[in-house]
Each structure stands twice: as structure tokens, then as C-alpha cells.
């Protein structure tokens, strides 16, 4: 059911971002699927987002998206408002204490390149994350043995009622592809939206910048060779189970190339589901994910846990 709140009342001179209505979410997801969102707001910066949320009634649902990777939005769309945090005048800079500040809308790849230019080679893994800093913070994204929150010094957030604050790492329970504020069960102001973070990467010698840039180039070449980046996808579909790899389990069950509707398990990487002709519906992808999950459990006894977030309503 569509939200009853009139978003038109938010069209004030004080808001600097872009507010749109009845937006096709397929245009904002890397799988190229998804129904209509009641409203979409792309804030200019953290202060603009805070002002928007202060005007938004608490009973209006808020969904936050970055580049739309790692999510599946159902064909029935999303009720309430979707906040798009992607390159919204994204900021990245060195701070006095040697940390790097990056706003949530910055892509992880741009953060990796900026850090490399500063001689910080341990940030290279971020180039392999197909999303934004905000998304990486929200799920503790990682690849090639490194995770985002390993390098977080502190974060900047906006609450649901539009209050801005800075939080310490100790305020969160951080796990594998999972981040939860310790106060989330106690406060109506949560969950909060990440609008930026300070990162502490290790500085190297004079040659570290060249090494870091070479590492990024090698990492991107490896991704291109091993992942179906030329087809619409949302990144890894399942979390790796302890001591094993989801892709290995899926491939061992003979599921590469399995198709439901317009969606297929990638022939290149078994933990990717692709939309090769752009004709898949979200329902096709969701059904394929569940079929893979059931088959792997029946044949191996391992129940894979989805890494992809499934949002919205069925058609």
C-alpha cells in the first residue's frame, strides 16, 4: 500500500537535494530490477539529509541506498522514501591526525585511489567493493581478506529525526558483513544513517603510493577476470560459510548456468546471479536465490546465508 503522507509538503526552499516521486527503482539498482518507490530523495550532504529527515514524519519508512549493489528490490517497489547516498558532492580529504575523511556518497574505488595517492597501500582492497562508503560501513563490506571496519576510526551519522553526531567504533557490534549499533534496541532514533567516516590506514615510505596503485590495478584485473562485471549483477549473493566458499559449494552442486525466468547463476562465478538480457524480474532473481539455497542445503548440508538485502514488496 502506498504511503499516505504527502511528500509534496517537503518541497521547501530550505532543501537543496533532489526530491522525486514514483521512481522506478530498476534505474537505481545494479541488477536493473525493482518496482516503484513512493519517493526518492538525493541529499546534497549530511546537513541537507538531516534537514529532510527533521521534516519527515516518523511513521514514513526510510530506506537508504548507495549504488544499488548488494540489494534486491522487489517488483512491488518500496513504500515511503528512498534516500540515495551516492556521489552527492562526495568529499574525501586528509585530516590533521593523519586519518582520511570520506563522505558516505563516495565510491569505495575513489577512496581506494585517494588513499593510494597518500601512500596507504592497505586501502587497496576497497577498489574491489562495488559500492559506496556508506554501504560499506552499513554491512562491513570486504574482499580479499580485508573488511571495512578494520580501518574505521569513527563515524558520522544522522538519526531518523535529523540529529547529527559522531560515534566511536565501540558503539557498534561488528561482525562478518554485519554492523549493528549497540543502542539500536533502546532508542526510537535508530537505526541511524551513515553520512561519513574517518579511516586510519597505515602510511608507508616514499614508494608506497606506487605500490598501492599497482595493487589496485592488479586487484581490478583479477575482478574482471573472475567476476561477470559485464552483466547486471549485485555482487556476491551469499556469505561464505565458515571455512568454505559459497561459490565452491554452488559449483559443486552443478548449479552454474541454472536459470529462472530471465535470471541466471553466472557461468563465470557461481556466487553471482546475473540478469544477462535485462529481462529478469526481481521475482525471478529471488526464486533463483532460494532454489540455489535449497539445492546446496540438500546436497551438502550447508544452509547458505544471503549477503544480498531483499527489500520492498512483491508485485
Buried (B, 14 or more C-beta within 10 A) or exposed (E): EEBEBEBEEBEEEEBBBEBEEEBEBBEBBBBBBBBBBBBBBBBBBBBBBBBBBBEBEEEBBBBBBBBBBBBBBBBBBBBBBBBBBBBBEBBBEEEEEEBBBBBBBBBBBBBBBBBBEBBBBBBBBBBBBBBBBBBBBBBBBBBEEBBBBBBBBBBBBBBBEBEBEEBEEEBBEBEEBEBEBEBEEEEEBBBBBBBBBBBBBEEBEEEBBEBBBEBBEEBBEEBEEEBBBEBBBBBBBBBBBEEEBBBBBBBEBEBBEBEBBBBBBBEBBBBBBBBBEEEBBBBBBBBBBEBBBEBBBEEBEBEBEBBBBEBBEEE
